[in-house]
């Protein structure tokens, strides 16, 4: 009788099931016969220390407030490592695991895996964010100690993993060139949306506050998401036509500051920050939008990263406006118009162009939806996850 394959997934920055990529990975593995456990932090709406959902065993721990600066980050990461090791020991005793699947950020989860190496447990790296570039985006420097520490940790992570999943070809290139990972051990696993989650629904006109047009945004409200550009675009359009309602969906550390900025810009009547909402509310807003926007600032991090929001817009058949970034263009192709990088006025003009051309919006929406159906939905992209673990458990990475 074949031994049951057991995987422990560790993610630090978001709880599951809220972390869409991690949850899709966990449930896909569980549905294909793996025993899957997950360690993650508690979060809004996800506060049980232990529960089992869809066959996945979930163990949650508490964290101090999000780190800001060296001391804050050391406190957060240190607490997380301590809690992850404590829970991993518990899971190893009670359920067991053959591999630890570490989802960054940060790039230090390999330290937990190192403890279990004596038991034959190996480490698989799931590269969600390029942390050196993330720190550069947050702090504006590629020369400081924090940045250099992130480069070192990334290299250590790759040195300690048996193989790696990466979200796109840009990350694969970094793994091979910067971190010296053998190409055959780097597998592109794109975070495609699940179509049963991203459902096309009738629009809800009540959301628009009486405006004839609507722009939608969904995502974490942080510093590097460039929401300021949305507010600047909204102010530009309001001064010229005042015909668009802007629904900004999501929560995050920068949300209150942006609400204050919108108020000071005189946008309270046409801009709404919903905060973090459930999927049903999110779908109501996005299905009502005529155009969806991705405002990610042009920097080394965002240029090389695949943004889930872009794929979700495409799954709902929405035309997109975003800045011209490498991976954003690869994902959306003809489903998007591309504004000049970090140019809010050009973004506003691209939005106006689409609002004035319903036939173009329809074409772009159909194009994006078909690209998801044919190439980028989770049913397609998840095959890389299953193929990677089949190779792992049959010794092809040894």
N, C-alpha and C positions, 0 to 999 in steps of 0.2 A: 504494500500500500504506500503510495507516494506521500511523503511528508508535507504537511500543510505549510505553505509559504507565508511568512509573517513579516509585516513591515510596520515600523514606527515612523510616523511623519512628525517632525517638529517645526512649528512656525511660531515666530516671536511677535511679529508686529500687528497681527490681526487675529481675532477669534474665528473659529469655524462654527457654523457654516457660512459666516459672513464673508470670509476670504474665498472668493469664487473659484479661483484656480486650484487652491488646495482642496476645497470641498469636492470639486469635480474629479480631481485625481484620486482622492480617498474613496469616494463612492464608486468610481469606475473600477478601481482595484478590488474593492469588496465585492462588487457584482460579478467579477471574474474569478472568484474563488480564493482571493487572498484574505488573510486575517489582518485587518488594518486598525491600528491605534493612532491617535493624534494627540500631541501635547500642544497647547496654545494658551494665550492669555484669556482672561475674562474680558468681556466688552459689553457695551450697551445691548441688552436683550439676551445676552449669553453669559449667564452668571453661575450656572450649576457647575460644581467642581467636577462631577462625573456624570456622564450620560451616554447612552448608545442610540445613535440615529442612523437609519438606513444601513444597519450592519456595521457601522464604524464606532469604535470605542473612543470617546472623547474625554480627555483629562485637561482641566483648565487651572491656571494659577493666576495670582494677582501680580501686578507690576506697579512700581512707583510711577508718578506722572511722567509723560514723555520727556526724554532728556533734551537739554538745550545747552550746548557748550560741552567742554570736556568732562567736567565733574558730573553733569546731568547724564551724559551718555554712559560713563563708567558705572554710575549707580544703577541705571536701567539695565545695562547689559549684564552687570554682575548679578543682580537679583534674578534676571531671567535664566542665566546659566545655572545658578543654584537651584532654582525651582525645576528647571528642565531635567537636571541630573536626579533630583529627588524623585520626580514622577517617572523618569525612565527606569530607575531601579525598581520601583513599585510595579510598573508594567512588565518588566522582564521577569519578575517573580510570578506574577499572576497570569500573564497572557503569553509572554515571550515575544521575541522578534529576531529575525536573521539580519536585518539591515535597518539602519537609521537613514531616513530620507530627510535631509535638512533643507528648509526653504528660507533663503535669506530675504531681506536684511535682518540682522547683521551677519557678517561672514565669520562667526565664531562658533557655530553649532557643531563643527567638527570636534571641538573640545569635549563635548558630551559623548560623541561617538568614540573618542579615543579611550574612554574609561572601559568600554565594552569590547574593545579589540581583543582582549585576552580571552573572551568567550567566543571568538570567531565571528563577531558581528562586524559588518563592513558599512562603509559610509557612501551614500549617493547624494550628490549635490544638485539641488534644484535652483538654478540661478535666475531669480526673479528680478533683481535690481543690481546694476553695476554700482556698488557702494562708493568707490573712489569718485566717480562722476556725480553721484548723489550728494556727497559731501561738498564737492566743488560747487554744485548748483546752490546748495544751502548757504555756504559760507564764502563763496567767491574767490577761492584760492586753491591752486593745485600744488602748492609748495609747502604748506604747513604740516605740522606733526600729525594732526588728525588725518589729513589726506594720505600721508605716507603710511600711517598705520593701517588704513583701509586697503591700500595696495598690498601691503604685507599680508594682511589677513586673507585677502582674496587668493593670493598665491599659496598660502598655507592650506586653504580649503581645497583647492584643486590638487595640491600635493597629497592630501590625505584621502581623497575620494577615489572610489573604484571606477566610476564613470559619472557623467553629468548630463542633466537635462538643461537646455537653455531655451529662451523664449523666441529667438529669431537668429538670423544669420549674422547680424552685427555682434551679438553676444558670443556666437560660436567663434567668430574671428578673434575676439578678445581672449577667449579661453585658450585658443591655440597659440596666438602670437604673444600675448602678454603673460599668460600663465603656463605656457609650455605643456598644455594637455595634448596627448596624442589625438589626432583628428577622429580616429575610429571610436574614441570613447566620449565624444561630445555629440549629443543627440538633440536636434531641434524639436521641441515640444511646444507648439503654439497654443496660446490660451483661447481657443475658440469658444464662442458662446454656445450654451445649450438652447436649442430651438424651443424646447418645451417651456423654458423659463422666459425667453424673450418673445412673447406672444404679441402678434399684431392685433390691436383692438380698435374699436371706433373712437374717434376723438371726443374729448369732453370740453365743449365750448365754454363751460362755466369757469374753467381754469384761466382763460385768457384775460379776464377782467375787462371785457368789452373791446379789446384790441383786435384788429382784423388779422394780424399775423403773430406768430410765436416762434421764438428760438429756444431750444432746449439744451441743457448741459447736465451731465451726470458725472460724478467723480468725487474723490477726496478733495476737501478744500484745504490745501496746504500752500506753502510758499512757492513751490516750483510749478504749480498748475496754471499760473498766469491768469487767474480770474480777473485781475486788474485790467487786462486787455478787453475782456468782455464788458466790463463796466465802461471803459473808454469808448468802445464801439457803440454801446447803448446810448451813451451821452451824445455821441456824434449823430446817430440816427435820430434821436429825440429832437435835436436842434434843427434837423432838416425836414423830417416827416412825422415823427412821433406816432408810428403805426405798428410798433412791435412790442409785445410782452416777452419778457425774458424769465424763464423758469430755471433756476440754478439748484440742482438736486444734489444733496450730499452734505456730510458733516466733516469737520476736521479742525485742526488747531488754528487755522487762519480765518475761520468763518466769522467770528464776531468783529474782527478788524475790518473785514470786507463789507459787512453790513453797515458799519459806521461810515466807511468810505462811500458806499452807495447813497446813504442818507445825505452826506455832505455834498454829493454831486447832484442832488435833486432827483434821484431815480426811484424813490420809494413807490411811486405810482405804477412804474412799469417793470420793476425788477423784484423778484421774490426769491429769497433763500429759504428753501424748505427744511434744511437740516437733514439729518439721516432719516430715511423713510423706508417703509417696507416695499417689497417688490411690486405689489399692486398699485401703490401710489406712484412709484417710479414709472411704471408702465403707462398709467393714466397721463402723466405729464409728457413723456416722450412720444407717445402715440398722438398727442394733441399738437405737438410741435410741427411746424412746416419745414424747419431747417434745424439741424443740430450742429453744435460747435465744439471744437477741441482747441482750447486756448493755450496748450502747453508751451511754455517759454522755450525758445530755441537755445539749447545749451547741449553740452556733450552727453549728458544723461538722457534727455528727452529725444535727441536726434537718433539715438541708437536703441530706444526702447519701444516696444509694442504696447499701445495703450488699449486696454480692454474697452474703454468707452467708445472708441472708433468702431470696433467690431460689433458692439451692441447696437450702435446707431444703424449700422449696415444690416444687421439681423432684422431690425424693425422697418427696413426699407426707407430710411431717412437720408436725404442729401446732406452733405457735410461741408462745413467750412473750417479749415485749420491752417496753421502755418506750415510752410513747406519743409517738412522734416523727413529724413531718410526712411524710417520705418513706418511713419504715418502714411507716406506716399505709397510704400509697398503694400500696406494693408488695404487702403481704400481705392487706389488707382482712380478710375473714372467716377467713383462714387463721391468724390470730393472736389471742391475748388481749393486752391492753395494760395493763401495770402503771403505777401512778403513777410519774412521772418520778423517777429516781434513788432509788427506794424498794425496797431489797432484800427487806424483809419482804413487801411487796405482791407482788413478783415471786415469792417463795417460795409465797405463798398461791395465786397464779394457777397455778403449776406443780402444786401439790397438787390444785387443782380439776380440772385436766385428767387427772391420774393416776387420779382417782376416777371418771372419766366416759369409758369407752372409746368410747361412741357419739359423743360430742362430738369426741374425738380423730379418729375416722374421718371424720366430716363435714368437719372443718377440713382434714385431710390431702388429701381428695379435692378440696375447693375450691381449695386452693393449687396442687395438681398441674394441675388444669384451667386455672387462670389462667395458669400457665406455658405449657402446651400451646397455648392459644388466643391469648395476647397477648404473653408476655414471654420466650419462649425465643429463643435467638440466631437461629434460622432466621427468626423474625419481625422482631426488632429490627434485625438486620444490614442490612435493606433500606435503612435510613436512611444507612448507611455508603456503600453502592453508589450510591444516588441522589445523595448529596452529591458524590461524586467525579465522577459523570457530569455534573452541573451544572458542576463546576469545570473539567473538561477540555473541555467544549463552550462555555466562555466565559460562562456565565450569571451568574457572580459578578463579571465585569469592570465 
